[in-house]
Amino acid sequence: MRWLYSPGSTINLHMFIKHGTLITAAGPVQADLEIRGDKIEAIHPQGAPADTGLPEVDASDLWVLPGAVDAHTHFGMPLGLSLIH
């Protein structure tokens, strides 16, 4: 997994994420994502011309989960406990 910022840091990203699979509540969508500051400015159809002037991140073969936070652990699972003993 690649992180674009460190947890706990101030988010001030300006970038264009292209060629990714955007995961939404409605399901996966092939789309490009324009981010300015801490907000999604626009979602563009994948491959549509978008001259944003922003630094580009190629997310080919990657899932893009805007706003998703995966804050869970596996402590207490039998495998995790067996590693401790």
C-alpha positions in Angstrom: 0.0 0.0 0.0 1.4 3.5 -0.9 0.5 6.5 1.2 0.6 10.0 -0.2 0.9 11.6 3.2 1.7 10.6 6.8 -1.1 10.0 9.2 -1.6 13.0 11.5 -0.1 15.4 9.0 -1.9 18.4 7.6 -3.4 17.6 4.2 -2.6 20.1 1.5 -2.5 18.0 -1.6 -2.7 19.3 -5.1 -2.7 16.5 -7.6 -4.4 14.7 -10.5 -4.7 11.0 -9.9 -5.2 9.3 -13.3 -6.0 5.8 -14.6 -7.2 4.4 -11.2 -10.2 2.4 -10.1 -12.1 4.8 -8.0 -14.0 3.0 -5.2 -17.3 4.6 -4.4 -20.4 3.7 -2.4 -22.1 2.8 -5.7 -19.2 0.5 -6.7 -15.9 0.7 -8.6 -15.6 3.3 -11.4 -12.7 3.9 -13.9 -12.1 7.6 -13.3 -9.5 10.3 -12.8 -9.6 12.4 -9.7 -8.6 16.1 -9.3 -7.6 17.1 -5.8 -7.0 20.6 -4.6 -6.1 21.2 -1.0 -8.2 18.9 1.2 -11.1 18.6 -1.3 -12.0 16.5 -4.4 -12.4 19.2 -7.0 -13.6 17.0 -9.8 -14.1 13.5 -11.0 -13.3 13.1 -14.7 -14.1 10.2 -16.9 -11.0 8.1 -17.3 -8.9 9.2 -20.2 -10.9 12.4 -20.8 -8.6 15.4 -21.6 -8.1 17.3 -18.4 -5.5 20.1 -18.5 -5.4 20.7 -14.8 -1.8 21.9 -14.5 -1.5 19.7 -11.4 1.2 17.1 -10.7 0.0 13.7 -11.9 0.0 10.4 -10.1 -0.4 7.3 -12.3 -2.8 4.9 -10.4 -2.8 2.2 -13.1 -3.8 -1.1 -11.5 -4.5 0.6 -8.2 -7.6 1.3 -6.2 -8.3 4.9 -5.3 -10.3 5.3 -2.0 -11.0 9.0 -1.5 -11.9 9.8 2.1 -11.7 6.2 3.2 -9.9 5.5 6.4 -9.0 1.9 7.2 -8.6 2.0 10.9 -8.9 -1.6 12.1 -6.6 -4.2 13.7 -6.4 -7.9 13.8 -5.4 -8.2 17.4 -7.2 -11.0 19.0 -7.4 -13.2 15.9 -6.0 -16.6 16.5 -3.2 -16.1 14.1 -2.2 -12.8 15.8 -2.2 -14.5 19.2 -0.2 -17.4 18.1 2.6 -15.1 16.9 2.9 -13.6 20.4 3.2 -16.9 22.3 
